[in-house]
């Protein structure tokens, strides 16, 4: 995959850059590798640095409703200073690990409606900085995440949309300043699914409306336990408690996967469900229901900090 552009911000005759991704599909906690290929322009240039940033579209709640925009959540410098001669070709190879909390943007080859994740190349020459366009990167779920996702269509819940919400989930350790909500509909309502992953496992947060109001279910499992757990049974049991009016606003602490139920781990079925759900998705009118206060805890009137000020940083290789 090659993305080519002219560094217009640096003037006519400036160098050009191609960002070539060797791994256009990644998973949370995986590695993104490729090359930044430069072609010298009409003059010698002193390059100060080349930096790559992971960028995503996020939603921010405020008093007037919601607004969205692109925010950088991870940043890594892949080159220090060097000289690029007139017309010279130069290749800068890179490989870096992406955060475990990187949001999923694709399932079974189907892009999730509402998601925008990509990499942006930043080149600094003589105090001038050019930031390129967002070059899409497909982020596929971890096997442990896919195992959970595959349960939803089996329960009659269809994919609706996904987005990133700036904020913190109450009681959950997060490294990134946002969390992903994957929304499903069916069985008389909507269910929102959030993953917060790390190297050791998953925090799985479910939110839905019940007879007694909105309720939250939480499951904390290792990746291995997630693969062994019968999520159809676990999620169905949690939904059953909602319809009976049990468990209002109380976490449902998860089953830790001690059974040996193993279903299809492929992903083509979930991808088809995503495609079908996206095809039937209706445009939402008006503001979304204000249920996220349960997840975030009370904000006490404080403004949320922007993604840019809270982004995770990586050291120069």
N, C-alpha and C positions, 0 to 999 in steps of 0.2 A: 504494500500500500504506500503510494507516494503522494505527498502533499507539497505542491510547489507554489511559491509566491514570490513576488518582488518586494523588497524591503522599501516600500514607498516612503515610509516615514523618514528614511535616511537620505532621500534625495535620488535624482536620476543618476543612473550609472553605479548605484550601490551594489554590494554583493547580493546574490540570491541564495536561498536556502531551501533544501528539500528535507523534510523529516520522513524517514522511511521506518515504518514499524515492522520489526520481525515477528512480533507477537501481537497482532491486532485484536486477539481475543485473550482475555486474562480472567483470573479469578481473584477474589479478595485475598490478600496476603501473598499473592503470587508476584511474579517479576514482569516488568515491561522492558523490552529490549528493542534496540534498533540503531539507526545511524542518523546523525545530522550531517547532511552533505552540503558543503558550501562551494560556491563558485565566485571567485573574485570579480569585482566590477571593473570600472574604468580607472580605478585609482587604488593604490595601496591603502589598506585599512588596518588599524590596530583594534582587534577584537578584545573587549574587556572581559566578557563572559558569555556563555550560552547557558540558559536555564530553561528547564522544562517544568511546566506546572500542570497538575491534574485539576480539571475544572468541571463543575456540575451546575445545573440549574437548580436553584433552591427557592422555596417559598417562605416569606416572612410575614407573620401575623402582626398587625398593629391596630390602632383604634379605628381606622377607617376600613378595615377588612384585611385583605391579603395582597401582597405584591411579590413579584418574582424577578429573578435576575441571575446572572452567572457569577459564581464565586469560586475562587481558587482554594482548594482544601489540602493540597500537598505540593511541595516545591523542592526541586533538587537541581543543584548546579552541576552540569556535566562537563564544563570546561572552564579553565581559568583564562588568563590573558594570553594572546598569541597574535602574530602578524599574518595577515592574509594579503598576498601580493596581487597585483593586477592580473586578472584572468586565471589565477591559481585555483586548482581543485583541492579541496581538503575534506576529509571525512573524520567525524568525531563519533566514535561508537559509545553507546550507553546501555546500561542495564541497572535497574533499581527496583527495589521492592515497593509494592503499593500497600497502603494501609489495609488492615483486616476489615475495617468498617467501610471500605469502598462500596458504594451502592451498586446493586445489580441492575443492569440495563437491558439484558437479553436473556431469554429462556427458550431453549430448544430452537434456536435460530430466529425467534420472534422478538423484535424490539418492544420493550415495555412502553406503552402509551404514557406520555408525561415525563419520560426520563431523557436527559441529555448529559452525557459524560464524555469527556475527551481530554486530549493533551494539547497544550499550547506551547509553542517555542518562542523564547524570548532571547533576542540578540542585542547586545549592547556594544556600540561603537562610538568612541569619543564622546561619552556622556549622553548620547542619544540612545533610546531604548525602543525597539520595535517589538510589539507583541502580535503574533500572528493570529489567524482565525482558529476557532475550535476545531480540531481534527478528531472525529469521533473514535472512541474506543469502546469495544463491546466487553462488558463485564458480565461473565456468566456466574451463576450461583455455585458455591461450593457443593460437593456431594451431600454434605449434611444439610445444607439449606434446601437443596433440590428435593431431598427426601421429605421435608416438611411441606414444600410447595405442592408436591404431587398428591397430597391428601385432599386438597381443596376441591378440585373437580370431582373426585370420588364422593365427596359429601354434598354435591349439588351446588357448590359455590363457584361462580365464574369470575374470572379476572375482569376488573373494571378499569383501574388506572394505578399509577404509582407516582409519588412525588417525594421531595426532600423537604423536611420541615426544619427550619432553624430553631434550635432549642435543645434542652436536655430532658431525657426520660428520668422521671423521679425514681431514685433508688438504683439506677443502673450506671456503671462506670462507662464513660464514653471518652474516646480520644478526639473524635471529630465534633465540631460544633453543630451538627445536624443529625437527624435520623431519617431513615427511609420508611415510608408507609406504602405498603402494597395492599390495595383495596380489592375486596371480592364482594359480590352480591349474590343473593339467593336465599332460600329458606326464610323469606319474609323480612330480610334486612341486609345490613352490610357488616362485614368483618374486616378489620384492619390488622395487618400483620407487619411486625417490625423485627428485624434481626439486628443484634449487636454482637459481632463476632470478634474473637481474638484467637490467638494461637491454640489456646486450650479448649475452646468450645464456643457455644452459642448461648446468648440470652434471647429467648423468643418471647415476644410480647404480643398478645392478642387483645383487641378491643372491639366490643360490640354492644348493641343495645338489647336489654332484656325487659322483662315485665317490671322490674323494680328500678329500671334506669340503666345507665351505661355501666359496664363491668369490664374488668381487666383480668386476663389470665397470663401467668408467667411460667415459663419452663426454662430451667438452666441445666444444660446438658453438655457433655463433651461431644466432639465430632463423632467419635465412635459410638457413643450412646444414641446420638441422633439417628445414625444409620440403622440401629437395631430396634428402634422404637416403632410401634404401630401407631402412627400419627392419625390415621383415620379414626381409630378407637379413642385416642386421647382427646382430639379436637371435638369429636362428636359428643363425648362425655361432657366436655366443658360447655358446649352449646346447649346440651340437654339441661344442664343446671340453670342456664339463663332462662330458658323457656318455662322452667318450673319456678322461677323467681328466687333461686338460690344463688348466692355468691355475688350480690351487688357490690361493686366497687372493691372487691376483695381479690387479691392475687390467687391464682390457682397454680400452686407450685408443681412443677412438672414431674411426670414419670421419668425415671432415669434409664429407660431403655433396656430393661432386663429380660424382655422376651426376645424371641428369635424370629419374629415376623419380618419377612423380607419381601418387598414387592418389586415392581419394575423400577430400576434405577436409571433408566435411559434418559428421558427428558423430552422425547418426541411427543408423548402424550400431553405433557404440561405445555409444550410449545403450541400444540394445536389448540389447547384450551385458552391460552393467551390470545391467539389469533382470533378465535371465535368471540371471546369476550370483548376484544378491542373493536371487532366489527359491529357489535351490538351496542357499543357504548353510546349513551346519549349525552349531548352537551349539557353540562350542569348549569342551572340557572340560579343566580343569587349566591350568597355566601354559603360556605360549607358549615355543617353543624359544628358548634363549638364544643367538641368532645375532647380536645387535646389537653385541656387543663388537667385531666386525670393523669395523663402521662407526664406532663412537665412539672407538676406540682404548682404551687402558687408563685407567680412571677412578682407579686407585690408591686405592680405598677412600673417595674423597671423595663427599659428598652432592651431588646435583645441585641447582643453584640454581633456585628457583621461577621460573615465567614472569613473575610480577608484578614481581620485582626486576630482570628483564632486558628488560622490554618496550621496544620502540622508541617514541620520543616525537616528536611533531611540534610545530612552533612555532605560536603563536597567529596566525591569519591577520591 
